[in-house]
């Protein structure tokens, strides 16, 4: 079982910081019109609490497969808000929302595997590694490939496919990625630290080259068009 750390002054300050960051993100996301500000703060706080529980697993998987942990965090946020029990209307399951066919490719062979958050994060890191190799580490295309499938990106001339769902997913994802990377909420290891100047460009620029992940040190096909909607 993955346990949350015991409360402490540092932890509570960190939690407050993350809550404020995610509150800003949630304010920019689609939400029920009748939901008031207090509800959104509560949602952000709950999301932060869930996210923190998976930070060690995200960092471990990112280091294992030489991918940017901020991308994994962004995908988990977009897909399920860190809720491993969710099932989408299209049959995607688990924290990182794998459909069974894609899950089998990455070792998620049973329904239990799909809903195991640690295995889901590990599988997603492998998938992101493959997408990085296909799309030269471009965060926008990696997100597009995760949402619509790599073939959709390739068939669109290595651009974000012209699907409303995918373009919305990518736009929100790039925004989330830029903000959480700037805030360094995962306390990354030096070897995987994202360069601050590139993150700032990625958050404010539409230049595709600004969206490439460049680790400080060098490390080492299925289609998918689904993500969880609240």
N, C-alpha and C positions, 0 to 999 in steps of 0.2 A: 504494500500500500504506500502511496505517495503522501507524506504528511506535510502540512503547513508548518513553518517555523513558529516557535513560541513568540508571542508579542514582546517587543522591546521598544525602547525609545527610537532607536535607529530604524527598526522595521516599520514602526508606525509613521515616522516621517517619510519613509520611502513609499509607504502605502498611500499617504496623502498626496505626495508628488505624482504618483501614477494615476491616482483618481482624478487629479486636476488635468493631467494630460489627456486621459481618456474621455473626460467630460467634454473637453474641447472637440475631440474627434466625434463623439456621439452627437454633439450639437450639429455637426455637419453631415451626419448620416441620416438616412430615411428613418423616420420614427412616426408613431401613431400621433395624429394631430392633437388628440385630446390629452396626450401625456404631458404633465406639467414638469416644471424645472426640478422639483424635488424628486420626482420619479426618475428623471434622467440621471441625477446625481447618484441615486440609489443603484441604478443599473450600472453606472460606471464603477462604483465602488465594488459591486459584486463581481464585475468582469475582472477588475484588478486583482481581487482576492483569488479568483480561479487562475488567472494568468501566472501569478507568482508561484503557485504550486508546480507549474510545469517549466519554469525557467531553467532549472538544472537539466531536465531532459532535453530541452531545446538546445541549450549550449553544448551538451554532450553530443547530440546527433549532428549538430552543425560542425563541430570540430572533427567528428569521425569522418564526415563526407566532404569536408572543406567547402561548406556553403555558408552564406551569411545568416546568422541566427535571427537577424531582424526580418529577413524574408519569411522564415518559418513562423515567427511571431505574428507577422502581418497576415499570413494565410490562415493561421488558427483564429485570429481575430475576425477576419472577414467571413470565414466559413461557419463558425459555431460560437463565437465569443467564449471559446475554451470550455465547451460543454460536450464531453465525450459520449453522452447518451443519445445525442440527436440523430434523427433519421430524416433526410430531406424528402420532398414529394417525388423526387426522381430516383429514390432508392440509395442515395449516398449515405454512408454511415460513419459515425465516430468523430473524434476531435478534428481530424483533417479531411473528413468527408470523402472517403474513397467509395466508389462503386465497386461491387464485388469483382468485376473483370479486371479493373486496374489494380485493385488490392491484391489479387492473386499474383500479379506480376511482381509485386514488391513484398511478397511473403505473407500477406494477410489472407489466410486460406479459409478461415471460418468466420462466422458472425461474431464470435467472441474476440477473434483477432482484430476485426474491424473496429470494435468498440474498446479495445485495449489502448488507452491514450499513449502509453510509452511506445508501443509497437507502431501506432499510427504516426507519431512524430518521427520515428526512425524511418518509416516507409516514405513519408513526405520529404524527408531530407534526401533520400536516395533519388526520389523523383525530381526534386529541385536541382540536384547535381546533374542529372541527365538533361534537364531543360537548360541549365547554365551552359553546358557543352554545346547544345544545339543553337543557342541564341547569344553566344559570346558574353554571357553574364549580364545581359540587359534586363534590369528588374521589370520593366514594363512588359517585355515579351515573355519573361518567365511567368509572371502573373497571368498573362493572357493564355499561355500554354496550359497552366494549371487549371484555369477555368474552362477554356473552350477546347483544349487538346492541342498538342503540338502540331498535328496535321493541319488544323485550321489556321495556325499562324504561318506555317510554311506555304499553304495554298493561298494565303493573302499577301504573298510576296515578302514574307518576314516583317510583317506589320501587324498591329493589333487588328484582329478581325472586325468587320463592320457589324457586329452584333451589339444591340443596345445593352444586353446583360453584361457582356464581356467588357465593353468600353466603360461602363459604370464601375465594374469590379476593378479594372485596372486603374482608373482615375482615383477611386477611393484608396486602393492599395498603395499607390505611389505616395499619396498624401500621408497615410498612416506610417508607411516605411520611413519617410523623411522625418516625421516628427519624433518617432520613437528612437530612431538612430541618433538624432541630435540630442535627445535627452539621455541617451546611454542607459536606458532603464534595465538592460540586461547585464550591465557591468562586464563587458566582453573581455576575454583574454587578449593580451597584446597581439598575438599572432593572427587574430581574426578581427581586429579593430577596424571598422570602416573609417576611411579617411574623411575628416570633418569637412574639408572643402568640397569633396565630391557629393557628400550628403546634402550640403547646403545648395549646391547646384541642382541636385535631383529634386529637391523640394520646391524649387522656384523656376526651373528651366524645363523647356520642352525638348531640349537638345538630347537625342537618344544617347550620345556618348557620355552624358552626365549621369546616366542611369546604370552604368556598369559597376558591378561589385569588384573591387580591387583589394584583395587581402594584403596585409603588410608583408607576408612571406608566402612563397609559393607552396601549394599543397598538392596534394595529389590531383516500343511504341504502342501507346494506347491513346484513345480519344476520350475526352472528358468535358462535358459542358454543363456542369451543375455546381451550385453552391447553396448553402442554406439561407433561406430568407426568413426573417422574423415575421 
